[in-house]
Amino acid sequence: MSSAKKRKYNDDYIKYGFVVIKKGDIDHPQCVICYEVLSNDAMRPSRLERHLSTKHSSLKDKPKEFFASKSASLKRIKLDSTGSFAKSSEKVLQASYELSLIIGKAKKSHTIGESLIKPCLLKTADIILGPEIKQKFSQIPLSDNTVKRRIDDMAEDIKKQVVEAVTESTFYAIQLDESTDIAQCCQLLVFVRYMQNETIKDELLFSTELTTTTKAIDIMTAVSDFFAKHELSWQKLMGVCTDGAPTMLGSRSGFIYRQALAAKTLSNEFNAILTLCIKIVNYVKRVL
């Protein structure tokens, strides 16, 4: 390229829908419609007009003022050195998150965003709204990696909100559930019940894989690490519940199944009342 003639941008090229972007000291034409940056060698009227006719045929008869307005909008967008978006616009970013949330709730593969959802959006926009709107839809990032990042971001944000609410609550209780998934990995789920605005709320606090064993000390360590990382107060912890046997979590090596141990010391009358209450609560929860 150093020995070849370096072409210069002409202000008249705006009528083809192109402005100039510099890479070093070399001019490159950039389309104000699709934001594509062409090579310096393409800086000639025939090549620019061909791009407009082939990729934006519906706009080829637009006046120069139309492309000038597009150029003004382009200047307000933060671009990186390649001419691509340094970051998506607020609405495009919001659309990416909303669609990723739908994919996550539907428990679909992350690849469905780019392989199915986005093509459907582009085809619909092209038929109903036209090529210009289709171009705006094409800016929505929906690759499998992007969808994964969006879901991870939303999950992290939800966890932060729950942790903040638990921290502000005057007291809280947790429930632990350890189970083995289809990959034969032991997963620990920790749910939390806390007060917020005079209302009792139940949320998933965190989940983690137990990489060693499922003994009391391993579960205690996992919960302790989470509490330490997020600065949760043990003094506010009013109760711990599991769905396992009392011996599963031990009385010396980890958590005590307080509810189960307390029930063992109740009189027959109170034990019968407690059993009845449990049946009523389970029935109501099952019906609702």
Backbone hydrogen bonds in HBPLUS format (Angstrom, degrees):
<---DONOR---> <-ACCEPTOR-->    atom                        ^
c    i                          cat <-CA-CA->   ^        H-A-AA   ^      H-
h    n   atom  resd res      DA  || num        DHA   H-A  angle D-A-AA Bond
n    s   type  num  typ     dist DA aas  dist angle  dist       angle   num
A0004-ALA N   A0001-MET O   3.23 MM   3  5.08 135.9  2.44  93.1 105.2     1
A0013-TYR N   A0010-ASN O   2.84 MM   3  5.65 170.1  1.85 129.7 133.1     2
A0014-ILE N   A0011-ASP O   3.43 MM   3  6.18 169.8  2.44 116.4 118.3     3
A0015-LYS N   A0012-ASP O   3.24 MM   3  6.17 167.7  2.25 122.2 124.6     4
A0016-TYR N   A0013-TYR O   2.99 MM   3  5.48 156.7  2.04 111.1 118.5     5
A0018-PHE N   A0013-TYR O   3.38 MM   5  5.76 157.1  2.44 131.0 132.8     6
A0017-GLY N   A0014-ILE O   2.85 MM   3  4.84 155.4  1.91 103.0 110.8     7
A0032-VAL N   A0017-GLY O   2.92 MM  15  5.68 161.5  1.96 151.6 155.5     8
A0019-VAL N   A0030-GLN O   2.94 MM  11  5.33 159.5  1.98 149.4 152.5     9
A0030-GLN N   A0019-VAL O   2.82 MM  11  5.33 162.0  1.85 148.3 151.4    10
A0021-ILE N   A0028-HIS O   2.85 MM   7  5.28 152.6  1.93 153.7 162.7    11
A0028-HIS N   A0021-ILE O   2.89 MM   7  5.28 137.1  2.08 141.3 154.8    12
A0023-LYS N   A0026-ILE O   3.00 MM   3  5.40 164.4  2.03 155.7 159.4    13
A0026-ILE N   A0023-LYS O   3.31 MM   3  5.40 164.9  2.33 114.6 118.3    14
A0038-LEU N   A0029-PRO O   2.89 MM   9  5.53 163.4  1.92 167.6 171.5    15
A0031-CYS N   A0036-GLU O   2.93 MM   5  5.37 162.2  1.96 152.7 154.7    16
A0035-TYR N   A0031-CYS O   2.92 MM   4  4.77 127.2  2.20 121.6 133.3    17
A0042-ALA N   A0039-SER O   3.05 MM   3  5.37 146.1  2.17 105.0 114.7    18
A0043-MET N   A0040-ASN O   3.07 MM   3  5.42 161.4  2.10 112.7 116.6    19
A0044-ARG N   A0042-ALA O   2.72 MM   2  5.53 137.3  1.90 108.5  94.5    20
A0047-ARG N   A0044-ARG O   3.10 MM   3  5.60 120.7  2.46 114.2 127.6    21
A0048-LEU N   A0044-ARG O   3.10 MM   4  6.28 165.4  2.12 161.5 166.1    22
A0049-GLU N   A0045-PRO O   2.85 MM   4  5.90 161.7  1.88 152.5 157.7    23
A0050-ARG N   A0046-SER O   3.02 MM   4  6.09 147.9  2.12 136.3 145.0    24
A0051-HIS N   A0047-ARG O   3.09 MM   4  6.33 153.2  2.16 143.5 149.8    25
A0052-LEU N   A0048-LEU O   3.13 MM   4  6.42 160.1  2.17 147.0 151.7    26
A0053-SER N   A0049-GLU O   2.92 MM   4  6.13 157.1  1.97 148.6 154.9    27
A0054-THR N   A0050-ARG O   2.93 MM   4  5.97 157.4  1.98 150.6 155.7    28
A0055-LYS N   A0051-HIS O   2.95 MM   4  5.75 163.7  1.98 147.9 153.3    29
A0056-HIS N   A0052-LEU O   3.02 MM   4  5.05 139.8  2.19 121.1 131.4    30
A0059-LEU N   A0056-HIS O   2.92 MM   3  5.57 160.3  1.96 121.0 127.6    31
A0060-LYS N   A0057-SER O   3.37 MM   3  5.34 167.0  2.39 104.2 108.0    32
A0062-LYS N   A0059-LEU O   3.03 MM   3  5.34 165.6  2.05 118.4 120.7    33
A0066-PHE N   A0063-PRO O   3.10 MM   3  5.56 137.1  2.29 108.0 118.5    34
A0068-ALA N   A0064-LYS O   2.94 MM   4  6.21 146.4  2.06 147.7 158.5    35
A0069-SER N   A0065-GLU O   3.01 MM   4  6.23 149.0  2.11 143.9 149.8    36
A0070-LYS N   A0066-PHE O   3.20 MM   4  6.55 149.6  2.30 139.4 147.8    37
A0071-SER N   A0067-PHE O   2.85 MM   4  6.10 143.3  1.98 139.8 150.4    38
A0072-ALA N   A0068-ALA O   3.02 MM   4  6.35 147.0  2.13 142.2 150.1    39
A0073-SER N   A0069-SER O   3.15 MM   4  6.47 152.4  2.23 143.7 150.3    40
A0074-LEU N   A0070-LYS O   2.94 MM   4  6.17 150.7  2.03 144.0 152.6    41
A0075-LYS N   A0071-SER O   3.06 MM   4  6.33 145.5  2.18 145.1 153.0    42
A0076-ARG N   A0073-SER O   3.15 MM   3  5.34 138.2  2.33  99.4 110.9    43
A0077-ILE N   A0074-LEU O   3.11 MM   3  5.30 154.9  2.17 104.2 112.1    44
A0086-ALA N   A0078-LYS O   3.28 MM   8  6.02 173.5  2.28 143.0 141.2    45
A0080-ASP N   A0084-SER O   3.13 MM   4  5.89 161.1  2.16 159.7 165.7    46
A0083-GLY N   A0080-ASP O   3.04 MM   3  5.45 160.3  2.08 114.3 120.6    47
A0093-LEU N   A0089-SER O   2.86 MM   4  6.02 161.6  1.89 156.0 161.5    48
A0094-GLN N   A0090-GLU O   2.89 MM   4  6.08 155.3  1.96 144.1 151.3    49
A0095-ALA N   A0091-LYS O   2.89 MM   4  6.10 158.0  1.94 146.9 152.7    50
A0096-SER N   A0092-VAL O   2.99 MM   4  6.24 152.5  2.07 144.5 151.8    51
A0097-TYR N   A0093-LEU O   3.06 MM   4  6.37 155.3  2.12 149.2 155.0    52
A0098-GLU N   A0094-GLN O   2.90 MM   4  6.13 162.6  1.93 154.1 159.1    53
A0099-LEU N   A0095-ALA O   2.97 MM   4  6.08 166.2  1.99 151.7 155.0    54
A0100-SER N   A0096-SER O   3.03 MM   4  6.09 151.6  2.11 138.7 147.1    55
A0101-LEU N   A0097-TYR O   2.87 MM   4  6.09 146.8  1.98 144.9 154.0    56
A0102-ILE N   A0098-GLU O   3.08 MM   4  6.42 151.4  2.16 144.2 151.2    57
A0103-ILE N   A0099-LEU O   3.00 MM   4  6.31 157.6  2.05 147.0 152.8    58
A0104-GLY N   A0100-SER O   2.89 MM   4  6.12 156.6  1.95 145.8 152.4    59
A0105-LYS N   A0101-LEU O   2.89 MM   4  6.09 163.1  1.92 152.4 156.4    60
A0106-ALA N   A0102-ILE O   2.97 MM   4  6.08 148.7  2.07 144.2 152.7    61
A0108-LYS N   A0103-ILE O   3.22 MM   5  5.59 172.5  2.22 159.0 159.9    62
A0107-LYS N   A0104-GLY O   3.07 MM   3  5.04 153.5  2.14 100.4 108.7    63
A0112-ILE N   A0109-SER O   3.09 MM   3  5.76 166.2  2.11 119.1 123.5    64
A0113-GLY N   A0110-HIS O   3.41 MM   3  6.19 163.1  2.44 117.5 120.5    65
A0115-SER N   A0111-THR O   3.00 MM   4  6.08 156.2  2.06 153.9 161.6    66
A0116-LEU N   A0112-ILE O   2.94 MM   4  5.24 149.6  2.03 129.8 134.7    67
A0117-ILE N   A0112-ILE O   2.99 MM   5  6.35 164.1  2.01 159.5 163.9    68
A0118-LYS N   A0113-GLY O   2.87 MM   5  5.95 159.9  1.91 159.5 164.3    69
A0120-CYS N   A0116-LEU O   3.08 MM   4  6.20 155.2  2.14 149.0 156.1    70
A0121-LEU N   A0117-ILE O   2.98 MM   4  6.28 154.2  2.04 150.9 158.3    71
A0122-LEU N   A0118-LYS O   2.93 MM   4  6.16 163.9  1.95 158.3 162.1    72
A0123-LYS N   A0119-PRO O   2.95 MM   4  6.06 161.9  1.99 147.3 152.2    73
A0124-THR N   A0120-CYS O   3.00 MM   4  6.07 164.1  2.02 146.6 151.4    74
A0125-ALA N   A0121-LEU O   2.89 MM   4  6.03 163.6  1.92 149.5 154.6    75
A0126-ASP N   A0122-LEU O   2.92 MM   4  5.98 155.1  1.98 144.0 151.1    76
A0127-ILE N   A0123-LYS O   3.05 MM   4  6.25 156.0  2.11 147.6 153.1    77
A0128-ILE N   A0124-THR O   2.93 MM   4  6.01 172.5  1.93 157.4 159.8    78
A0129-LEU N   A0125-ALA O   2.80 MM   4  4.98 137.8  1.98 124.9 138.7    79
A0130-GLY N   A0125-ALA O   2.81 MM   5  6.13 128.6  2.07 153.3 160.4    80
A0134-LYS N   A0130-GLY O   3.05 MM   4  6.26 154.7  2.12 148.8 156.8    81
A0135-GLN N   A0131-PRO O   2.92 MM   4  6.15 146.6  2.04 145.2 152.4    82
A0136-LYS N   A0133-ILE O   3.03 MM   3  5.09 120.2  2.40  96.4 111.2    83
A0137-PHE N   A0133-ILE O   3.04 MM   4  6.43 154.0  2.11 151.4 158.5    84
A0138-SER N   A0134-LYS O   2.96 MM   4  6.24 143.8  2.10 145.8 156.2    85
A0139-GLN N   A0136-LYS O   3.20 MM   3  5.48 154.3  2.27 104.2 111.8    86
A0140-ILE N   A0137-PHE O   3.12 MM   3  5.76 169.1  2.13 119.1 122.6    87
A0147-VAL N   A0143-SER O   2.89 MM   4  6.16 166.0  1.91 162.3 165.3    88
A0148-LYS N   A0144-ASP O   3.05 MM   4  6.21 157.0  2.10 142.5 148.9    89
A0149-ARG N   A0145-ASN O   2.98 MM   4  6.23 157.6  2.03 144.5 150.4    90
A0150-ARG N   A0146-THR O   2.88 MM   4  6.15 159.1  1.92 154.0 159.9    91
A0151-ILE N   A0147-VAL O   2.99 MM   4  6.21 164.7  2.01 152.8 156.1    92
A0152-ASP N   A0148-LYS O   2.91 MM   4  6.11 159.8  1.95 150.3 156.4    93
A0153-ASP N   A0149-ARG O   2.83 MM   4  6.00 155.4  1.89 148.2 155.1    94
A0154-MET N   A0150-ARG O   2.95 MM   4  6.24 160.6  1.99 151.4 156.1    95
A0155-ALA N   A0151-ILE O   2.91 MM   4  6.10 157.3  1.96 147.8 154.4    96
A0156-GLU N   A0152-ASP O   2.92 MM   4  6.08 157.5  1.97 147.6 153.7    97
A0157-ASP N   A0153-ASP O   2.94 MM   4  6.15 152.7  2.01 145.4 153.2    98
A0158-ILE N   A0154-MET O   2.94 MM   4  6.17 157.2  1.99 147.7 153.4    99
A0159-LYS N   A0155-ALA O   2.97 MM   4  6.19 158.2  2.01 146.5 152.6   100
A0160-LYS N   A0156-GLU O   3.01 MM   4  6.24 153.9  2.08 145.0 151.6   101
A0161-GLN N   A0157-ASP O   3.05 MM   4  6.34 154.1  2.12 145.6 152.4   102
A0162-VAL N   A0158-ILE O   2.96 MM   4  6.26 158.8  2.00 152.7 158.2   103
A0163-VAL N   A0159-LYS O   2.88 MM   4  6.07 166.6  1.90 152.9 156.8   104
A0164-GLU N   A0160-LYS O   2.95 MM   4  6.08 159.5  1.99 146.4 152.0   105
A0165-ALA N   A0161-GLN O   3.00 MM   4  6.20 154.1  2.07 143.0 150.2   106
A0166-VAL N   A0162-VAL O   2.85 MM   4  6.10 158.7  1.89 154.5 160.4   107
A0167-THR N   A0163-VAL O   2.88 MM   4  6.04 156.5  1.94 147.6 154.4   108
A0168-GLU N   A0164-GLU O   3.07 MM   4  6.26 148.6  2.17 142.3 149.8   109
A0169-SER N   A0165-ALA O   3.04 MM   4  6.18 124.7  2.35 136.8 151.1   110
A0169-SER N   A0166-VAL O   3.17 MM   3  5.06 137.8  2.36  93.7 105.6   111
A0172-TYR N   A0236-LYS O   3.00 MM  64  6.11 154.3  2.07 151.6 148.0   112
A0238-MET N   A0172-TYR O   2.77 MM  66  5.82 166.1  1.79 161.3 165.8   113
A0173-ALA N   A0193-ARG O   2.95 MM  20  5.27 155.3  2.01 147.5 155.5   114
A0193-ARG N   A0173-ALA O   2.82 MM  20  5.27 161.0  1.86 156.0 159.2   115
A0174-ILE N   A0239-GLY O   3.01 MM  65  6.39 159.3  2.06 157.4 157.0   116
A0241-CYS N   A0174-ILE O   3.02 MM  67  6.42 146.3  2.14 143.9 154.3   117
A0175-GLN N   A0191-PHE O   2.87 MM  16  5.07 153.3  1.94 137.9 143.1   118
A0191-PHE N   A0175-GLN O   2.84 MM  16  5.07 164.7  1.86 155.3 157.4   119
A0176-LEU N   A0241-CYS O   2.76 MM  65  6.23 157.7  1.81 163.1 169.0   120
A0177-ASP N   A0189-LEU O   2.89 MM  12  5.13 151.4  1.97 152.6 157.6   121
A0189-LEU N   A0177-ASP O   2.83 MM  12  5.13 171.2  1.84 152.8 155.9   122
A0179-SER N   A0187-GLN O   3.04 MM   8  5.51 160.0  2.08 152.6 158.2   123
A0187-GLN N   A0179-SER O   2.76 MM   8  5.51 171.2  1.77 176.4 173.7   124
A0181-ASP N   A0185-CYS O   2.99 MM   4  5.55 162.1  2.02 151.2 150.7   125
A0184-GLN N   A0181-ASP O   2.96 MM   3  5.30 153.5  2.03 118.2 119.9   126
A0210-LEU N   A0186-CYS O   2.80 MM  24  5.35 166.3  1.82 150.4 155.2   127
A0188-LEU N   A0208-THR O   2.80 MM  20  5.36 175.5  1.80 167.8 169.4   128
A0208-THR N   A0188-LEU O   3.01 MM  20  5.36 151.2  2.09 143.8 153.0   129
A0190-VAL N   A0206-PHE O   2.98 MM  16  5.52 158.8  2.03 176.5 176.4   130
A0205-LEU N   A0190-VAL O   2.79 MM  15  5.60 143.5  1.92 143.2 155.5   131
A0206-PHE N   A0190-VAL O   3.29 MM  16  5.52 156.0  2.35 142.1 148.0   132
A0192-VAL N   A0203-GLU O   2.81 MM  11  5.51 165.9  1.83 165.2 170.0   133
A0203-GLU N   A0192-VAL O   2.99 MM  11  5.51 159.8  2.03 156.3 162.9   134
A0194-TYR N   A0201-LYS O   3.01 MM   7  5.51 152.1  2.09 148.9 157.3   135
A0201-LYS N   A0194-TYR O   2.85 MM   7  5.51 165.0  1.88 162.3 167.5   136
A0196-GLN N   A0199-THR O   2.83 MM   3  5.21 157.2  1.88 144.5 152.1   137
A0199-THR N   A0196-GLN O   2.99 MM   3  5.21 140.6  2.15 103.8 115.5   138
A0218-ASP N   A0215-LYS O   3.07 MM   3  5.39 126.6  2.37 103.7 117.0   139
A0219-ILE N   A0215-LYS O   3.16 MM   4  6.53 159.1  2.20 156.5 162.2   140
A0220-MET N   A0216-ALA O   2.86 MM   4  6.01 162.5  1.89 153.3 159.0   141
A0221-THR N   A0217-ILE O   2.96 MM   4  6.01 150.4  2.05 135.2 143.2   142
A0222-ALA N   A0218-ASP O   3.06 MM   4  6.27 155.9  2.12 142.5 148.3   143
A0223-VAL N   A0219-ILE O   3.06 MM   4  6.32 164.7  2.09 153.3 156.6   144
A0224-SER N   A0220-MET O   2.86 MM   4  5.96 158.9  1.91 147.6 154.5   145
A0225-ASP N   A0221-THR O   2.89 MM   4  6.00 158.3  1.94 148.2 153.5   146
A0226-PHE N   A0222-ALA O   3.21 MM   4  6.43 155.9  2.27 140.8 146.8   147
A0227-PHE N   A0223-VAL O   2.93 MM   4  6.17 164.4  1.96 154.1 158.4   148
A0228-ALA N   A0224-SER O   2.88 MM   4  6.04 158.7  1.92 149.8 155.8   149
A0229-LYS N   A0225-ASP O   2.94 MM   4  6.06 159.2  1.98 145.9 151.8   150
A0230-HIS N   A0226-PHE O   3.04 MM   4  6.19 156.6  2.10 150.7 155.9   151
A0231-GLU N   A0227-PHE O   2.80 MM   4  5.56 102.8  2.40 135.5 151.5   152
A0232-LEU N   A0227-PHE O   2.93 MM   5  4.83 155.7  1.99 135.5 142.1   153
A0231-GLU N   A0228-ALA O   3.40 MM   3  4.96 159.0  2.45  93.0  99.0   154
A0237-LEU N   A0234-TRP O   3.08 MM   3  5.23 154.5  2.15 104.9 112.9   155
A0248-MET N   A0245-ALA O   2.91 MM   3  5.28 152.8  1.98 112.2 121.1   156
A0258-ARG N   A0256-ILE O   2.78 MM   2  5.39 120.9  2.13 114.1  96.5   157
A0261-LEU N   A0257-TYR O   2.99 MM   4  6.22 165.3  2.01 160.2 165.0   158
A0262-ALA N   A0258-ARG O   2.85 MM   4  5.94 159.6  1.89 152.7 158.2   159
A0263-ALA N   A0259-GLN O   3.16 MM   4  6.28 150.5  2.25 140.1 147.5   160
A0264-LYS N   A0261-LEU O   3.22 MM   3  5.37 135.7  2.42  97.3 108.8   161
A0265-THR N   A0262-ALA O   3.16 MM   3  5.64 149.2  2.26 109.8 117.7   162
A0266-LEU N   A0263-ALA O   3.37 MM   3  5.38 164.7  2.39 103.0 107.5   163
A0271-ASN N   A0267-SER O   2.85 MM   4  5.94 156.5  1.90 154.1 162.0   164
A0272-ALA N   A0268-ASN O   2.96 MM   4  6.09 149.5  2.05 141.9 149.1   165
A0273-ILE N   A0269-GLU O   3.06 MM   4  6.39 153.3  2.14 145.4 152.7   166
A0274-LEU N   A0270-PHE O   2.84 MM   4  6.05 160.8  1.87 149.9 155.2   167
A0275-THR N   A0271-ASN O   2.92 MM   4  6.09 156.7  1.98 143.7 150.1   168
A0276-LEU N   A0272-ALA O   2.98 MM   4  6.18 156.3  2.04 143.6 149.9   169
A0277-CYS N   A0273-ILE O   2.90 MM   4  6.16 159.2  1.94 151.0 156.8   170
A0278-ILE N   A0274-LEU O   2.96 MM   4  6.19 155.7  2.02 148.4 154.8   171
A0279-LYS N   A0275-THR O   3.06 MM   4  6.31 155.7  2.12 145.8 152.0   172
A0280-ILE N   A0276-LEU O   2.95 MM   4  6.25 157.9  2.00 151.5 157.5   173
A0281-VAL N   A0277-CYS O   2.91 MM   4  6.14 167.8  1.93 153.4 156.5   174
A0282-ASN N   A0278-ILE O   2.93 MM   4  6.06 164.3  1.95 149.4 154.1   175
A0283-TYR N   A0279-LYS O   2.91 MM   4  6.07 150.8  2.00 143.0 151.3   176
A0284-VAL N   A0280-ILE O   2.94 MM   4  6.20 164.9  1.97 154.6 158.1   177
A0285-LYS N   A0281-VAL O   2.96 MM   4  6.15 166.0  1.97 153.4 157.3   178
A0286-ARG N   A0282-ASN O   2.95 MM   4  6.03 148.8  2.05 138.6 147.4   179
A0287-VAL N   A0283-TYR O   2.92 MM   4  6.14 154.5  1.98 151.4 157.9   180
A0288-LEU N   A0284-VAL O   2.93 MM   4  6.07 163.0  1.96 152.9 157.5   181
